[in-house]
Amino acid sequence: MQRTPLTAIEPAAPARSRWGALRHRDFRLLWAARTVSAAGDRITQLALPTTAILVLGASAGQVGALIAAGNLAWPILGVFAGVWVDRLRRRRILVTSDVLRALLLASIPAAYLAGRLGFPQLYLVAGLLGVLTMFFDLAVSAHTPAIVPPADWADANAKVEISSQAVYALGPGVAGALINLLTAPVALLADAVSFLVSGGLIGLTRAVAAPVAGPGRRSLLREAGEGLRFIAQRPVLLRIALAAGLSNVGLLMGLAVQLLFLYRVMHLSPILVGLAFGIGSLGSLAGAAATGRVMERLGIHVTLIASAAVEGLALLLIPAGLFFPILPLLAVALAASGFAGTIWNVTVTTFRQRVISTELLGRVTAGGRVIAYGALPVGSLLGGAVGQALSARFGAGTGLAITLVVASLLAAGSSLTLLGRRGFET
């Protein structure tokens, strides 16, 4: 297997056309599909936990468990999913995942209107959505290099982030309005429709043949282990995965109590929360647009350290809402954190695509994400447990605020794992 030299981790030359990756028809369809789906996703990110909190009266522990359920797929199935993605036709995986996610989301408003909605269904739907989203994300990450030439990979990743973050800026405000107008469970229908549209657009792309298997297909376990071995042989990939894992523990710890803090302590309505999240998403849009310039100026190493630190520290502004006006603090915190987080995402995705051969991309990406995303349910459960315990001891306001501070510092501390230039030298 050909190994890419470490010099390949520095930014590639700019695209030769102002259209960049959009010159390619299949990428245009994939890009449109992901943009539409991202709009719906933003609604679900607010509406699903809001359903638990405002409709079912969830505690911090229950919200943490709900978020954890949505992230269990990676530690349980991640490495095997990467092998399956490398073996199967990726367009079929993408379309199937979209259709099934639409059906799952539609089941929640159906149960609510029938008066039968409960926590078991929310946990089950969240868990299955996590499995399907894992397959979709792996297939997209591995499919993009097959329909876009290498010179346009960075541009393709940036364009997906820019369009996704653009609709993210509108999505929370729309979500808040839909929740106020229709109730949180019924608002989830918007995301179900977005998945159907996404699946239809992807179905219009040309089919790309499944990766050619080597002589004699090996066992699932052996192929799954190949991705993890590749990461182990490149310490720089392992360090990035560990940094992402630690950051995710902190971020999900905070996310488990964030809406509880805003609804029950700050007494904000869903529409105000949605508007604040929408304004904050403009930072993510700016981050997607600025990634290329930031990478060119700072290089991969400094870009990753700075983005990891800022993403966590910015969220310290949210618990400061106990002493200062919460809405501007919330918007600024989310904008700064989103700006840094998006830069991290684009940088890491482009890096992986350049140093991993196409035939291994699915399983190696899965191996890295098992490490990074395996931390997500840990963070969610930890945040819910700590938030509930501290709230019982100090009251909801102080308890949830302390939990948010600890979570932010933990996320920012992930940058320390990337100190030292070994593996990043050019």
Secondary structure, 3 states (H helix, E strand, C coil): CCCCCHHHHCCCCCCCCCCHHHHCHHHHHHHHHHHHHHHHHHHHHHHHHHHHHHHCCCCHHHHHHHHHHCCCHHHHHHHHHHHHHHHCCHHHHHHHHHHHHHHHHHHHHHHHHCCCCCHHHHHHHHHHHHHHHHHHHHHHHHHHHHHCCHHHHHHHHHHHHHHHHHHHHHHHHHHHHHHHHHCHHHHCHHHHHHHHHHHHHHHCCCCCCCCCCCCCCCCHHHHHHHHHHHHHHCHHHHHHHHHHHHHHHHHHHHHHHHHHHHHHHCCCCHHHHHHHHHHHHHHHHHHHHHHHHHHHHHHHHHHHHHHHHHHHHHHHHCHHHHCCCHHHHHHHHHHHHHHHHHHHHHHHHHHHHHHCCHHHHHHHHHHHHHHHHCHHHHHHHHHHHHHHHHHHHHCHHHHHHHHHHHHHHHHHHHHHHHCCCCCCCC
